[in-house]
Amino acid sequence: MKQGLSRRDFLKLAGLAPFGVIAPPLIKKIGLQRLMQGEKKNVLVVLFDAFSAKNISMYGYERETTPNLSKLAKRATVYHNHYASSSFTTPGTASLLTMTLPWTHRAFKFGGEVAKPMVNKSIFHAFDDYYRIGYSHNPLVNIFFKQFQTNIDEFVPREKLLINNDGLIRILFGNDEDIATISWSREMKRIEGTYPYSLFLSHLYEKYQENKIASYKDMYPDGVPNINSDNYYTLDEGIDWLQDRITELPQPFFSYFHFFPPHFPYRARREFSDVFVNDFWKPLEKPRGLFSEDNSEETLGKLRARYDQFILNVDSEFGRLFDYLESSGILENTWVVLTSDHGEMHERGISGHTTPTFYQPILRIPLMIFEPGQQVGREIHAPTSAIDVMSTLLHVTGHSMPAWSEGTLLPPYATQSTQPDAGVFAVGARHNNPNLAISEATIAYVQGNYKLIYYLGYKELGSDSEQIQLYDIQSDPEELNDLSLTQKAVASDMLAKVKSKLAEVNKQYPTS
Ligand SMILES: [Zn+2]
């Protein structure tokens, strides 16, 4: 017997029982019984948020964070130089889902939406002959799901996989979750609200929460994993649910599951929670620069160890999911993809991913593609982009590449003619108004061995208003040696390409 207030009791107490039926997942009847099975392969995309390739032992990280991925690499196509299109969830995920760069989809800002013309240009739209399901722990992604909703057969509410299931926010404050969440913060968290009604609800809510998470505390010595401080979840339950749901889905399906780990706060399950914190391993100390934050090496070291432990937890759960997919037979007719929306860093005084810098730990993310029935590993070292992933999945499942896609086909699925060495872009413009031309931004451009980072319009740049860095990421993957002053020809050639691309995009927008 569970102790304490159940959800239903809470709703009753709060006088909301008449409205207290939580809407089931928005499952649209697809009309046909089950779509023809066997002819078309399914697609399963599993995204782990803020998962940096830098900290993955499969890619050479010194700590053994991913024993399962290393094992599975022998049956996957592994991309070693795969780049996110930006540095945080909103622009990174929008690029993955729309196959366009941030300067096209315009979801730059925290909590931003894609521009109106992009609403019917998502991967869900492109898979219109498939059963399409989407889930995300991360509320920033649910903003897009809502925009793409007419093209999603099953948009699973976020609270489905939250322990303290705050779907009652919707009931209390209406259907607009963004507004509701703001209201919720004000009213329930007592930041501003001092109304007796709010206080009454707030006390009840706290009690309700405490009881819900109490049984998980032993399993998580660093704290029960959470999102935005009070939405608790566990990855285990997410993976369990995914396994159950995917077994029942109409086929062929296109499925996108976006899980929060290893995103901060880093809270690994008990068996992983002290693996690295006391191992005394110290990474290379890197120089601090213009955009460095003031975290000490000691602080960064502690955060990095906890992040690495959370990755170990992710690796274990992905291993468990993979075993299930194999034993259930789903793997035989399903393309499985593991990737992320952006990376994370703990160096140069910087922690997390809110930095304007575009160093490799922020941009380089994992990509593994498991072809149905694949038994041999392949390794791809060419630079590839997040905008290429969905385009490729469309191609390999017999769909044509949509006209709006800015991605190219990934090797080895590309033929020579469809893959010019155009290079890979990433764009961050967190503070730029999406309706105006881009004037404050970080743009990275990777071509061959070189990576150019262009900083534009930040106040830290002073009167220069722009700055570049150039690295040979093949011989200097740690980005210790800025070549912008010694390899001037390469730098100016790459900068010219960035500027011409930016000018082309900016033409369509006013400057103020
Ligand atoms: Zn993210």
Residues whose N, C-alpha, C, O or C-beta is under 5 A from the ligand:
A	BS01	ZN	D49 A50 F88 T89 D341
